[in-house]
């Protein structure tokens, strides 16, 4: 007896509905404060089954609206209303699906250093910075950027020893953390697909990940890419959740430096099993016998490794040093609410 044909329509319909729901949520909750254009595109996808069906061809792990929108722009989609963008998508559906499938979100935002700096100030240097999920390594240059923290009507300014940087990071600050420029003696990172600050295509992709309407951000990334191009970090291609990859990276760090591993906003994008391996390893405070300090920026409910109370503030991620919560921060570094006492640096 012949097998009855399988009707794939319900599964396909469910995938389309999932795309529409995901884009509706993005349009409603994430895009309005940052990009009116992305909010319009996402709202259009949520209401257009045909376009949602095209995007449903992309693997679920690659369907994030910011990634799909950035790749479409990379391939030539116009910065215009939804109707024009949708027309482009229909004409380039195959190319969009193929290119998105080989890309990933690599939001390499140097402004995150404004959130990392108060934690770095608690560690005596010189330090070696090892970032997991480093992309092009733009968060590995906290000593090369200038900072302007706005607090209670005043501005706290910090500059590199050589004078003001071409990259100026401005952040709102509440509380009284110790702020000082770090001494960095080595910088490196691990990424599944590291980006080269000297490569024109990589630079263009990182700039395209900036949402339309985010004033000044693309210029900041371009300037930070110039700094990384002129003094490249050591970037390893690999899975940072693999102990062997971590051990290899740590073996490159000069012994005389304090090893500081950073995970600024990357852990939510790591599959759960890998994330748990990373958290367990870094919580131990050593890799392959080498002591380390761990600075992370995470959603408060992402893991249970916290060593101390976590602020119940409604918005923001947790900044922590060695899993001890220090502050609530904007995940991209635009705001820091310090909860821990100013204290003294710890070696």
C-alpha positions as CSV (number, residue, x, y, z in Angstrom):
1,X,0.0,0.0,0.0
2,X,1.3,3.4,-1.0
3,X,2.0,5.8,1.9
4,X,-0.3,8.8,2.1
5,X,1.2,12.0,1.0
6,X,2.3,14.3,3.8
7,X,0.7,17.7,3.8
8,X,3.5,20.3,4.5
9,X,1.1,23.3,4.5
10,X,0.4,23.4,8.2
11,X,4.1,23.4,9.1
12,X,4.8,26.1,6.6
13,X,1.8,28.1,7.8
14,X,3.2,27.8,11.4
15,X,6.6,29.1,10.3
16,X,5.0,32.1,8.5
17,X,3.0,32.8,11.6
18,X,6.1,32.6,13.8
19,X,7.8,35.1,11.5
20,X,4.9,37.5,11.7
21,X,4.7,37.3,15.5
22,X,8.4,37.8,15.9
23,X,8.4,40.9,13.7
24,X,5.3,42.3,15.3
25,X,7.0,42.0,18.7
26,X,10.1,43.7,17.3
27,X,8.0,46.5,15.8
28,X,6.1,47.0,19.1
29,X,8.8,46.6,21.7
30,X,12.3,47.0,20.3
31,X,12.4,49.3,17.3
32,X,10.4,52.4,18.1
33,X,13.0,54.0,20.4
34,X,15.8,53.3,18.0
35,X,14.7,53.3,14.4
36,X,11.4,54.5,12.9
37,X,12.4,52.8,9.6
38,X,13.0,49.4,11.1
39,X,9.7,49.7,13.1
40,X,7.9,50.3,9.8
41,X,9.6,47.4,8.0
42,X,8.9,45.0,10.9
43,X,5.2,46.1,11.1
44,X,4.9,45.5,7.3
45,X,6.4,42.0,7.6
46,X,3.9,41.3,10.4
47,X,1.0,42.2,8.1
48,X,2.3,40.7,4.8
49,X,2.1,36.9,4.6
50,X,4.0,36.9,1.3
51,X,7.1,38.7,2.7
52,X,6.8,36.7,5.9
53,X,6.8,33.5,3.8
54,X,10.0,34.6,2.1
55,X,11.7,35.3,5.5
56,X,10.5,31.9,6.7
57,X,12.9,30.3,4.3
58,X,15.7,31.6,6.4
59,X,16.7,29.3,9.3
60,X,15.1,30.4,12.6
61,X,18.4,31.2,14.2
62,X,19.1,33.7,11.4
63,X,15.7,35.5,11.2
64,X,16.3,38.2,13.7
65,X,14.9,41.4,12.3
66,X,18.1,43.5,12.8
67,X,20.1,40.8,10.9
68,X,17.7,40.4,8.1
69,X,17.3,44.1,7.6
70,X,21.1,44.7,7.8
71,X,21.8,42.0,5.2
72,X,19.1,43.4,2.9
73,X,20.8,46.8,3.1
74,X,24.2,45.2,2.5
75,X,22.8,43.7,-0.7
76,X,21.4,46.9,-1.9
77,X,17.9,47.3,-0.4
78,X,16.7,50.9,-0.4
79,X,16.4,52.9,2.8
80,X,12.7,53.6,1.9
81,X,9.3,52.7,3.1
82,X,8.0,49.2,3.5
83,X,6.5,48.9,0.0
84,X,9.8,49.7,-1.7
85,X,11.7,47.4,0.7
86,X,9.2,44.6,0.2
87,X,9.5,44.9,-3.6
88,X,13.3,44.6,-3.3
89,X,12.8,41.5,-1.1
90,X,10.5,39.8,-3.6
91,X,13.1,40.5,-6.4
92,X,16.1,39.2,-4.3
93,X,14.5,36.5,-2.1
94,X,17.1,33.8,-2.9
95,X,20.1,36.1,-2.4
96,X,18.7,37.4,0.8
97,X,18.1,34.0,2.2
98,X,21.6,32.7,1.2
99,X,23.4,35.7,2.6
100,X,21.5,35.9,5.8
101,X,22.1,32.2,6.4
102,X,25.9,32.8,6.4
103,X,25.8,35.9,8.6
104,X,25.2,36.5,12.3
105,X,24.5,39.5,14.6
106,X,27.9,40.9,15.6
107,X,27.0,44.1,17.2
108,X,30.5,45.4,17.9
109,X,29.6,48.5,19.8
110,X,32.6,50.3,21.4
111,X,30.2,52.3,23.7
112,X,30.0,49.1,25.8
113,X,33.4,50.1,27.1
114,X,31.7,52.8,29.1
115,X,29.8,50.1,31.0
116,X,32.9,47.9,31.4
117,X,35.2,50.7,32.6
118,X,33.9,50.9,36.2
119,X,34.5,47.2,36.6
120,X,37.9,47.4,35.1
121,X,38.8,50.2,37.5
122,X,38.5,47.6,40.4
123,X,41.3,45.5,39.0
124,X,44.9,46.4,39.3
125,X,46.8,46.4,36.0
126,X,48.4,46.0,33.7
127,X,45.7,43.6,32.3
128,X,45.3,41.3,29.4
129,X,41.8,41.5,27.9
130,X,40.3,38.4,26.4
131,X,36.8,38.9,24.9
132,X,34.5,36.0,24.1
133,X,32.5,36.9,21.0
134,X,34.9,39.6,20.0
135,X,33.8,40.2,16.4
136,X,36.4,42.8,15.2
137,X,37.6,43.5,18.8
138,X,36.2,47.0,19.2
139,X,35.5,46.4,22.9
140,X,39.2,45.5,23.5
141,X,40.4,49.2,23.4
142,X,39.0,50.8,26.6
143,X,42.3,52.5,27.1
144,X,42.2,54.1,23.7
145,X,38.8,55.8,24.0
146,X,37.7,59.0,25.7
147,X,34.8,58.9,28.1
148,X,32.2,61.5,29.0
149,X,29.9,60.4,31.9
150,X,26.9,62.7,32.5
151,X,25.9,62.7,36.2
152,X,23.6,65.1,38.0
153,X,24.2,68.0,35.6
154,X,28.0,67.6,35.4
155,X,30.3,65.7,33.0
156,X,33.1,63.5,34.2
157,X,35.8,63.3,31.5
158,X,38.5,60.7,31.1
159,X,41.0,60.6,28.3
160,X,43.9,58.4,27.3
161,X,47.3,59.4,28.5
162,X,48.1,60.8,25.1
163,X,45.1,63.1,25.0
164,X,41.5,63.0,23.7
165,X,40.7,60.0,21.5
166,X,39.0,60.2,18.1
167,X,36.4,57.9,19.7
168,X,34.4,59.7,22.5
169,X,32.0,57.5,24.5
170,X,29.2,59.4,26.2
171,X,27.1,57.6,28.9
172,X,24.6,58.6,31.6
173,X,25.9,57.7,35.1
174,X,24.2,57.3,38.5
175,X,26.1,56.4,41.6
176,X,29.7,56.8,42.5
177,X,32.0,54.2,41.0
178,X,35.7,54.6,40.8
179,X,36.6,55.7,37.3
180,X,40.1,55.5,35.9
181,X,41.7,54.5,32.6
182,X,42.9,50.9,32.5
183,X,46.5,49.8,31.6
184,X,46.2,47.2,28.9
185,X,49.2,45.1,28.0
186,X,47.6,42.6,25.6
187,X,44.2,42.3,23.9
188,X,42.7,39.3,22.2
189,X,39.4,37.6,21.5
190,X,37.6,34.5,20.3
191,X,34.8,34.5,17.8
192,X,33.1,31.9,15.5
193,X,33.6,34.4,12.6
194,X,36.1,37.1,13.7
195,X,36.0,40.3,11.6
196,X,39.1,42.1,10.3
197,X,39.1,45.9,11.0
198,X,41.3,46.3,7.9
199,X,39.0,44.4,5.5
200,X,36.6,46.7,3.6
201,X,33.8,44.1,3.4
202,X,33.9,43.4,7.1
203,X,33.9,47.1,7.9
204,X,30.9,47.6,5.7
205,X,29.0,44.8,7.3
206,X,29.7,46.1,10.8
207,X,28.6,49.6,9.8
208,X,25.4,48.2,8.2
209,X,24.5,46.5,11.5
210,X,23.8,50.1,12.8
211,X,20.1,50.8,12.7
212,X,18.9,53.7,10.5
213,X,18.3,56.6,12.8
214,X,21.0,55.9,15.3
215,X,22.8,59.2,15.0
216,X,26.6,59.1,15.4
217,X,26.9,55.4,15.9
218,X,28.2,54.5,12.5
219,X,30.8,57.2,12.7
220,X,31.9,56.0,16.2
221,X,32.3,52.4,14.8
222,X,34.3,53.6,11.8
223,X,36.7,55.5,14.1
224,X,37.0,52.5,16.5
225,X,37.7,50.3,13.5
226,X,40.5,52.6,12.5
227,X,42.1,52.1,16.0
228,X,41.7,48.3,15.7
229,X,43.1,48.4,12.2
230,X,46.2,50.3,13.3
231,X,46.9,48.1,16.3
232,X,45.2,44.7,15.6
233,X,44.2,42.5,18.5
234,X,44.9,38.7,18.6
235,X,41.6,37.2,17.3
236,X,41.1,33.4,17.2
237,X,38.4,31.7,15.2
238,X,36.6,29.1,17.3
239,X,33.9,28.2,19.8
240,X,34.6,29.9,23.1
241,X,32.4,27.3,24.9
242,X,35.0,24.6,23.9
243,X,37.5,24.3,26.8
244,X,40.3,23.5,24.4
245,X,39.7,26.8,22.5
246,X,39.7,28.8,25.7
247,X,42.9,27.1,26.9
248,X,44.6,27.9,23.6
249,X,43.7,31.5,23.8
250,X,44.8,31.8,27.4
251,X,48.2,30.2,26.5
252,X,48.9,33.3,24.4
253,X,48.5,35.7,27.3
254,X,51.8,37.0,28.8
255,X,52.3,35.6,32.3
256,X,53.0,39.0,33.9
257,X,49.6,40.4,33.1
258,X,46.3,40.0,35.0
259,X,44.0,38.0,32.8
260,X,40.6,39.6,32.4
261,X,38.0,37.7,30.4
262,X,35.0,39.7,29.2
263,X,31.6,38.6,28.0
264,X,29.8,41.9,27.2
265,X,26.4,41.0,26.1
266,X,27.4,37.9,24.1
267,X,26.1,35.1,26.4
268,X,22.4,35.5,25.4
269,X,23.4,34.6,21.9
270,X,25.2,31.4,22.8
271,X,23.1,28.2,22.8
272,X,22.2,27.1,26.3
273,X,24.6,24.2,26.6
274,X,27.5,26.2,25.5
275,X,26.5,29.2,27.6
276,X,26.4,27.0,30.7
277,X,29.9,25.6,29.9
278,X,31.3,29.2,29.7
279,X,29.6,30.4,32.9
280,X,30.8,27.3,34.8
281,X,34.3,27.7,33.6
282,X,34.6,31.4,34.2
283,X,32.9,31.1,37.6
284,X,35.8,28.9,38.7
285,X,38.2,31.8,38.3
286,X,40.8,29.9,36.3
287,X,41.4,28.4,32.9
288,X,44.1,25.7,32.5
289,X,45.5,26.7,35.9
290,X,45.7,30.4,34.9
291,X,43.8,32.7,37.4
292,X,41.4,35.1,35.8
293,X,39.0,37.9,36.5
294,X,35.6,37.8,34.7
295,X,33.6,40.9,33.7
296,X,30.2,40.3,32.1
297,X,27.1,42.2,31.0
298,X,24.1,39.9,31.1
299,X,20.3,39.9,31.5
300,X,19.6,39.2,35.2
301,X,17.7,36.0,34.6
302,X,20.1,34.5,32.0
303,X,22.0,32.4,34.5
304,X,22.2,31.7,38.3
305,X,25.9,32.3,38.8
306,X,25.4,35.7,40.6
307,X,27.3,36.0,43.8
308,X,25.2,38.5,45.6
309,X,21.9,40.4,45.2
310,X,20.9,41.5,41.8
311,X,19.1,44.8,41.5
312,X,15.4,44.6,40.7
313,X,15.5,47.7,38.5
314,X,12.9,47.3,35.7
315,X,15.3,47.9,32.8
316,X,18.8,47.0,32.0
317,X,21.4,44.3,32.1
318,X,23.7,43.4,35.0
319,X,27.3,44.4,35.1
320,X,29.3,42.0,37.2
321,X,32.9,41.3,38.2
322,X,33.6,37.7,39.1
323,X,29.8,37.2,39.1
324,X,29.4,39.9,41.8
325,X,26.7,42.4,40.6
326,X,28.0,45.9,40.4
327,X,25.6,47.9,38.4
328,X,22.6,48.0,36.1
329,X,23.6,49.1,32.6
330,X,22.2,49.7,29.2
331,X,23.4,46.6,27.2
332,X,25.1,48.9,24.7
333,X,26.7,51.1,27.4
334,X,24.6,54.3,27.1
335,X,23.6,54.2,30.8
336,X,25.3,53.0,34.0
337,X,23.5,52.8,37.4
338,X,26.1,51.9,40.0
339,X,24.9,49.9,43.0
340,X,28.2,48.8,44.7
341,X,30.2,51.1,46.9
342,X,33.1,52.9,45.2
343,X,35.6,50.7,47.1
344,X,39.2,50.1,46.2
345,X,40.7,48.1,43.4
346,X,41.2,44.4,44.1
347,X,44.2,42.6,42.7
